[in-house]
Amino acid sequence: MSSEHSKNNKIQSPWITQKELASRWQVSQSTIINYRNKGELLFFRLPGSTRVLYPLDEILKLEGQHTTKEVQIRQQQLTEIKRKKPVVSTKPQKEWRV
């Protein structure tokens, strides 16, 4: 029963990996490393480990601070745009004989 309980209750981690962050921002992992080395990103790494984690709440704050009104409006417009159906001709096709 405890395994069913754990499957139904997904716990979202308060941390995000470097690979996940790079994918989220659509940049390379080396770009994330550069931001980290410049001190622009808070991160967590255990001594002697190579695994780096970033606090998700800080990432969300950073995204909120750097999201401009124009970007928010554009994102809203993109969600409102619906695909138009292709125009299909009602004329019958001609038979071509050579």
Buried (B, 14 or more C-beta within 10 A) or exposed (E): EEEEEEEEEEEEEEBBBBEBBBEEBEEEBEEBBEBBEEEEBEBEEEEEEEEBBBBBEBBEEBEEEEEEEEEEEEEEEEEEEEEEEEEEEEEEEEEEEE
